[in-house]
């Protein structure tokens, strides 16, 4: 074998679960003065985070190429009948690159135990006197500058996919024109991959997973149908709600469970969360960080519930009447000119009955309700009254202005009542309510 060589000063990066390749690539990039995190390497790989795993060799090579490394020939083969000679040739090539100052990432078996996993390590040196390979072990604490007998390394390096010809994988880290890491979104692709890893560990078999930032969508229908629902309902709603109101994603990644019918909905809710739903349509549970839907009833409840985590992230202290009013507004919605709009829906009939009987509270009472009063002391109109107040503002072209002004004034006007008067241009809210109720009575809903 050749002379000893050691590349010093490469920091150690402890991998996130299954991110061994990403971690060792980030370590060497940091040595070169580029502030890469292993999550940045994963993002550059283009790996679908819904797979719930770290980058494979193919995707890791894509990441390194995009960052600017010259990785050389990555996949090699050795014949079992010429194993020693051919493995020594691969090792000599690796050693020659080390003498040029270029470490290598190798994919090898983790250990000699049966059924051991494949694993990326960073090769940083060779001690010819001891005949030992020096490497970074990203899967263990204090994994920098570990040592392994060359004979052990050569036995673990080839991957035995074929009985006669084994595969040798090496990614040379020859720096080319290296690009700095891009800015990170609130939730990175790596965050979603790590989330999906944990999620899959508790999911029953047969459920499909789609990442639709800032959500992870899980469904029991055909994978292509789950993807279509993710795109046409979740992505559609998120894009338009953010365009209209929200500048920040929810702080947590939230799971959206879409079940094909009542039986599946009830069974999975009990299995995953320990209790049966109290609604046949669907619900959002901040405690479980999940939305659980009977998607057979339609996508309206899903769009309604999507509003709530965005309100949590963007409107601290939002009163229940506005939170539920905005969610209810979009439980029946459409697109006009690229913007989301609420439509007349089933809540209208109950509100019209209450108006006929003179049982609709004043807007001062509605906006002043506490959370307990809104949900537990509802005279039967809180949701509908909130919804059709916001529907009226929408029809007058004032809803988004009201949202912005209410958000800005929330510390001095926590109920939004004074801001409502300002946006309506009146202090006589009794007269406004009379006009509003007359307008509501002209609306028609056809299911």
C-alpha positions in Angstrom: 0.0 0.0 0.0 1.0 3.7 -0.4 2.3 6.2 2.1 0.4 7.5 5.1 -1.9 10.5 4.6 -4.3 12.4 6.9 -6.6 15.3 6.0 -6.8 17.3 9.2 -9.3 19.9 10.4 -12.5 18.3 9.0 -15.2 19.0 11.6 -17.4 16.2 12.8 -21.1 16.3 12.1 -23.4 13.9 14.0 -26.1 12.7 11.5 -29.8 13.1 11.9 -31.5 9.7 11.5 -30.6 8.1 8.2 -28.7 11.3 7.1 -25.2 9.7 7.1 -24.3 10.9 3.6 -25.7 14.3 4.2 -23.8 14.7 7.4 -20.3 13.7 6.1 -20.8 15.9 3.0 -21.7 18.9 5.3 -18.6 18.2 7.4 -16.2 18.6 4.5 -18.1 21.6 3.1 -17.6 23.3 6.5 -13.9 22.5 6.3 -13.9 24.3 3.0 -15.5 27.4 4.7 -19.0 26.9 3.4 -21.7 26.9 6.2 -23.6 23.9 5.0 -25.9 21.9 7.3 -26.8 18.3 6.5 -30.3 19.5 5.8 -28.9 21.7 3.0 -27.3 18.7 1.4 -30.5 16.8 1.6 -32.4 19.7 0.0 -29.8 19.7 -2.9 -30.3 16.0 -3.5 -33.9 16.4 -4.8 -34.9 13.4 -2.7 -38.7 13.2 -2.2 -39.1 13.8 1.6 -42.3 11.7 1.5 -40.1 8.6 1.2 -39.1 9.2 4.8 -35.4 8.4 4.4 -32.0 10.0 3.7 -30.5 10.4 0.3 -29.4 7.2 -1.5 -26.2 7.1 -3.5 -28.0 8.5 -6.6 -29.5 11.4 -4.9 -26.3 12.1 -2.8 -24.4 12.3 -6.0 -27.0 14.7 -7.4 -26.5 16.9 -4.3 -22.7 16.9 -4.6 -22.8 17.7 -8.3 -25.2 20.6 -7.8 -23.1 22.0 -5.0 -20.0 21.8 -7.2 -18.0 18.7 -6.5 -16.3 16.5 -9.1 -17.4 13.1 -7.8 -15.7 11.0 -10.4 -16.9 7.5 -11.3 -19.2 6.6 -8.5 -20.2 3.0 -9.1 -17.6 0.3 -9.7 -17.7 -3.5 -9.9 -15.3 -6.2 -8.6 -15.3 -9.8 -9.6 -15.5 -12.3 -6.8 -12.8 -14.4 -8.6 -10.4 -11.4 -8.7 -11.6 -9.8 -5.5 -8.3 -9.0 -3.7 -6.6 -7.5 -6.8 -9.6 -5.4 -7.8 -10.4 -4.2 -4.3 -6.8 -3.1 -3.9 -7.0 -1.2 -7.1 -10.1 0.7 -5.9 -8.3 1.4 -2.6 -5.2 2.7 -4.4 -7.5 5.1 -6.3 -9.1 6.3 -3.1 -5.6 6.7 -1.5 -4.3 8.7 -4.5 -7.2 11.1 -4.2 -6.4 11.5 -0.4 -2.8 12.5 -1.4 -4.3 15.1 -3.7 -6.2 16.5 -0.7 -9.6 15.0 -1.7 -11.5 12.8 0.8 -14.1 10.3 -0.3 -17.5 9.3 0.8 -17.9 5.5 0.6 -21.1 3.5 0.9 -20.3 0.3 2.8 -21.9 -2.2 5.1 -22.1 -0.8 8.7 -20.5 -3.9 10.2 -19.9 -7.6 9.4 -23.1 -8.7 11.2 -25.7 -10.4 9.0 -28.4 -8.1 7.5 -26.4 -5.0 8.4 -27.5 -1.8 6.8 -25.6 0.2 4.1 -24.0 3.3 5.5 -22.0 6.3 4.2 -18.7 7.2 5.9 -16.1 9.9 5.1 -12.6 8.6 4.5 -10.1 11.1 5.7 -6.8 9.3 5.9 -4.6 6.1 5.9 -2.0 5.1 8.4 0.4 2.9 6.5 2.4 1.9 9.6 -0.7 0.4 11.3 -2.4 -0.4 8.0 -5.5 1.4 9.2 -8.1 3.5 7.4 -9.1 6.8 9.1 -12.7 7.8 8.8 -15.6 9.9 10.2 -18.4 7.8 11.6 -21.5 10.1 11.5 -23.8 7.7 13.3 -22.0 7.7 16.6 -21.0 10.4 19.1 -17.3 11.3 19.0 -17.1 9.7 15.6 -14.3 11.8 14.2 -11.0 10.1 13.1 -12.1 6.6 13.9 -9.7 3.8 12.7 -10.4 0.5 11.0 -8.0 -2.2 9.8 -7.7 -1.9 6.1 -8.6 -5.6 5.7 -11.9 -4.9 7.6 -12.6 -1.9 5.5 -12.0 -3.8 2.2 -14.3 -6.6 3.4 -17.1 -4.1 4.2 -16.8 -1.8 1.2 -18.2 -4.0 -1.6 -22.0 -4.4 -1.6 -23.1 -7.8 -2.6 -26.1 -7.2 -4.8 -25.0 -9.9 -7.2 -23.4 -13.3 -6.4 -20.6 -13.0 -8.9 -19.9 -9.2 -9.3 -20.1 -6.9 -6.3 -20.6 -3.2 -6.3 -18.1 -0.6 -5.0 -19.4 2.9 -4.3 -17.2 6.0 -3.8 -17.9 9.7 -4.2 -14.8 11.7 -4.6 -14.9 15.2 -3.0 -12.9 17.1 -5.5 -13.9 20.7 -5.1 -15.0 22.5 -8.3 -16.8 25.8 -8.3 -18.7 25.3 -5.0 -22.0 27.1 -4.5 -22.9 28.5 -1.0 -26.0 27.1 0.6 -29.3 28.8 -0.2 -31.6 30.3 2.4 -33.8 27.8 4.2 -37.6 27.9 4.3 -39.5 27.7 7.6 -39.8 23.9 7.1 -37.0 22.3 5.0 -37.3 19.2 2.9 -35.1 17.5 5.5 -37.6 18.5 8.3 -40.3 16.8 6.3 -38.2 13.7 5.6 -37.4 13.4 9.3 -41.1 13.9 10.2 -42.2 11.2 7.8 -39.7 8.8 9.2 -41.3 9.1 12.6 -44.8 9.1 11.2 -44.4 5.9 9.2 -43.2 4.1 12.3 -46.8 4.4 13.7 -48.9 4.2 10.6 -50.7 1.0 9.7 -49.7 -0.6 6.4 -51.3 0.6 3.2 -51.5 4.4 3.8 -50.0 6.7 1.2 -47.9 9.8 2.2 -47.6 13.0 0.3 -45.7 16.1 1.4 -47.6 19.3 0.7 -45.8 22.0 2.7 -46.5 22.9 5.5 -48.5 19.7 5.8 -47.9 16.0 5.4 -51.0 14.3 3.8 -51.8 10.7 4.6 -54.6 8.8 2.8 -56.0 5.4 2.5 -57.1 5.8 -1.2 -55.1 5.0 -4.3 -51.7 6.8 -4.1 -52.5 8.8 -7.2 -55.8 9.9 -5.7 -54.2 11.0 -2.5 -51.7 13.0 -4.5 -54.5 14.6 -6.5 -56.4 15.5 -3.4 -53.2 17.0 -1.9 -52.7 19.1 -5.0 -56.3 20.2 -5.7 -57.5 20.8 -2.2 -54.5 21.3 0.2 -52.1 23.0 -2.1 -54.9 25.0 -3.7 -56.1 26.3 -0.3 -52.7 26.9 1.2 -51.5 29.0 -1.8 -54.6 31.2 -1.9 -54.9 31.7 1.9 -51.3 32.7 2.1 -51.7 35.1 -0.8 -54.7 36.7 0.9 -53.7 36.7 4.5 -50.8 34.8 5.9 -47.1 35.5 5.8 -45.9 32.6 8.0 -46.4 28.9 7.9 -47.5 27.0 11.1 -44.5 26.5 13.3 -45.1 22.7 13.4 -45.5 20.3 10.5 -49.1 19.1 10.7 -50.4 15.8 9.5 -53.6 15.7 7.4 -55.3 12.4 7.4 -57.8 11.8 4.6 -59.9 8.7 5.0 -62.2 7.4 2.2 -65.4 6.9 4.2 -67.0 6.8 7.7 -65.8 3.4 8.6 -62.2 4.1 7.8 -62.4 7.6 9.3 -63.7 6.3 12.7 -61.4 3.2 12.8 -58.2 5.1 12.0 -59.1 8.0 14.4 -59.5 5.4 17.2 -56.3 3.5 16.2 -54.1 6.6 15.8 -55.5 8.9 18.5 -57.3 6.7 20.9 -60.8 8.1 20.5 -63.7 8.3 18.1 -64.5 11.6 16.4 -67.4 13.7 17.6 -68.2 14.9 14.1 -68.9 12.9 10.9 -66.9 15.4 8.7 -63.5 16.0 10.2 -61.6 18.0 12.8 -58.3 19.7 13.7 -56.6 18.6 16.9 -53.7 20.9 18.0 -53.0 18.4 20.7 -52.4 15.7 18.2 -50.9 18.0 15.6 -53.3 16.6 13.1 -56.3 17.1 10.9 -58.5 14.0 10.5 -61.0 14.0 7.7 -63.8 11.8 6.3 -63.0 13.0 2.8 -66.0 11.3 1.4 -68.1 14.2 2.8 -66.1 16.6 0.6 -63.2 19.0 1.0 -65.0 21.9 2.6 -64.3 20.8 6.2 -60.6 20.3 5.2 -60.3 23.9 3.9 -62.0 25.2 7.0 -59.6 23.4 9.3 -56.6 24.5 7.2 -57.4 28.0 8.2 -56.9 27.4 11.9 -53.2 26.5 12.1 -52.4 29.5 9.9 -54.4 31.8 12.2 -52.5 30.4 15.2 -49.1 31.2 13.5 -50.1 34.6 12.1 -52.6 36.1 14.5 -51.6 35.7 18.2 -54.7 36.0 20.4 -57.2 35.8 17.6 -60.7 35.6 19.1 -62.7 32.5 18.4 -65.4 34.4 16.5 -63.0 35.6 13.8 -61.0 32.3 13.7 -64.1 30.2 13.2 -65.7 32.8 11.0 -62.8 32.8 8.6 -62.6 29.0 8.6 -66.3 28.7 8.1 -66.2 31.3 5.2 -64.0 29.0 3.2 -65.6 25.7 4.0 -67.5 26.4 0.8 -65.3 28.3 -1.5 -64.2 28.9 -5.1 -61.6 30.8 -7.1 -62.2 34.1 -8.8 -59.3 35.9 -10.6 -56.8 33.6 -8.8 -58.2 34.5 -5.4 -60.1 32.3 -2.9 -63.7 33.5 -2.2 -66.3 32.1 0.2 -69.7 31.1 -1.2 -73.2 30.9 0.3 -73.4 27.6 2.2 -75.6 25.5 4.4 -75.2 27.7 7.5 -77.4 30.3 5.9 -80.7 28.5 6.7 -80.1 28.4 10.4 -79.1 32.0 10.5 -82.2 33.1 8.5 -84.4 31.2 11.0 -82.7 33.0 13.9 -83.2 36.3 12.2 -86.9 35.7 11.7 -87.2 34.8 15.4 -85.1 37.8 16.5 -82.5 35.6 18.2 -79.3 36.9 16.6 -77.0 38.6 19.2 -75.6 42.0 18.6 -72.2 42.3 16.9 -70.8 43.7 20.2 -72.0 40.6 21.9 -70.6 38.3 19.2 -67.2 39.9 19.0 -66.9 40.0 22.8 -67.5 36.3 23.4 -64.8 34.4 25.2 -63.6 31.1 23.8 -65.8 29.3 26.3 -68.8 31.5 25.5 -68.3 31.0 21.7 -68.1 27.2 21.8 -70.0 26.3 25.0 -72.7 29.0 25.3 -73.5 29.3 21.6 -77.2 30.2 21.1 -77.0 28.4 17.8 -75.8 31.3 15.7 -72.2 32.0 16.6 -70.6 30.2 13.6 -73.2 31.4 11.1 -73.3 35.0 12.3 -69.5 35.2 12.2 -69.3 33.6 8.8 -71.9 35.8 7.2 -70.4 39.0 8.7 -67.2 38.1 7.0 -69.0 37.1 3.9 -70.6 40.5 3.9 -67.2 42.2 4.2 -65.9 40.0 1.4 -68.8 41.0 -0.9 -68.1 44.7 -0.1 -64.4 44.2 -0.8 -63.4 45.0 2.8 -62.5 41.7 4.3 -58.8 41.6 3.7 -58.4 45.3 4.8 -60.3 44.3 7.9 -58.0 41.4 8.6 -54.9 43.6 8.2 -56.2 46.4 10.4 -57.6 44.1 13.1 -54.2 42.3 13.2 -52.3 45.5 13.5 -54.7 46.8 16.3 -55.1 43.6 18.2 -53.3 44.9 21.3 -55.7 47.9 21.7 -58.8 46.2 20.1 -58.6 42.5 21.0 -62.2 41.8 20.0 -62.0 43.6 16.7 -65.2 45.5 17.3 -63.8 49.0 17.1 -61.9 48.1 13.9 -65.1 46.6 12.5 -66.8 50.0 13.0 -63.9 51.8 11.3 -63.9 49.5 8.3 -67.7 49.7 8.0 -67.5 53.5 8.4 -70.2 53.6 11.1 -70.6 53.8 14.9 -74.3 52.9 14.7 -73.9 49.2 14.8 -77.6 48.6 15.5 -78.6 50.3 12.2 -75.8 48.3 10.4 -77.1 45.0 11.9 -80.6 45.8 10.7 -79.3 46.4 7.2 -77.1 43.3 7.4 -80.0 41.1 8.5 -82.1 42.3 5.7 -79.3 41.5 3.3 -78.8 38.1 4.7 -82.5 37.4 4.1 -82.1 38.0 0.4 -79.4 35.3 0.1 -80.3 31.9 -1.2 -78.5 28.5 -0.8 -79.0 25.6 -3.2 -77.3 22.4 -2.1 
